[in-house]
Amino acid sequence: MISDLHIDRWLREDLGHHDVTNDVPGETTGRLVAKEAGTVAGLEAACGVFEYLDVDVLEALEDGTEVDVGDVVLRVEGPTRDVLRGERVAVNLAGHASGIATRTARAVEAARQGGESGRTRIAATRKTTPGLRGLEKRAVVAGGGDTHRLDLSHMVMVKDNHVAEMGLDAAVSHFRERVSFATKIEVEVESPAQAVRAAKAGADIVLLDNMDPETVEEALAALEDGEFRVGDGDSTGANRVLTEASGGITLETVPAYAATGVDVISMGSLTHSAPSLDLSFRTGPSSPS
């Protein structure tokens, strides 16, 4: 949830100590309009900004709604001064979140094109903007993606630095002794052989890092040869291990990764590189159509 504390901080940052620009009398209406097609998100935050300023939100689309050029995303009504004060913060939040949702939706569609029945999930990472993780993760969900870890408490991820410090097997054993039965352990690996080693050490999820699609296929085959069930495979007596591909994956290469049958494709670019969706806020009467 977006708290009043967040909204107050955002508004103080934008308004400063003496806002003359928006000292406009009277009452007005305002509307947020899409200037390009995409998937909208962040509207809870945008509406929260206006409501904090005692501006009435007359209508707002649901996060995850597909919009086209000219579509009205939300409408508000209230004192002109307060409508104008909330405008930039609301537009920035909705535009940023909608850009993430739009990029995520495109990645999800690309995975459907490459995989079977859209089985491969598209996930975000922890590469989020400090202070805006909640907004950005909800935008990923609005676009049809998976949040992955919301924070470090949700799952243990054994990365290259852990392996360098303790060794792969020792690291998995170290964390297995410390986590709850409900907490999964994921191990980042850099080769098919290391993937098998991680699974044998007790990893619940194997992260295939910076591998091209061909090497991902080799890793999945190596896991199956090691009697671990991956994808939709059903090897007799095999243990199930989830697989995740990550590292430098783009919208253009998503179909090839999905075609390997990997369970999850995670992309930091969903949050750290998504361009804002172009939205415009307009006050006063709507122009005649």
Buried (B, 14 or more C-beta within 10 A) or exposed (E): EBEEEBBEEBBEEBBEEEEEEBEBEEEBBBBBBBBBBBBBBBBBBBBBBBBBBEBEBEEBBEBBBBBEEEBBBBBBBBBBBBBBBBBBBBBBBBBBBBBBBBBBBBBBBBBBEBBEEBBBBBBBBBBBEEEBBBBBBBBBBBBBBBBBBBEEEEBBBBEEEBBEEBEBBEBBEBBBEEEEEEBBBBBBBBBBEBBBBBBBBBBBBBBBBEBBBEBBBBBBEBBBEBBBBBBEEEBEEBBEBBBBBBBEBEBEBBBBBBBBBBBBBBBBBBBBEBEBBBBEBBBEEEEEE
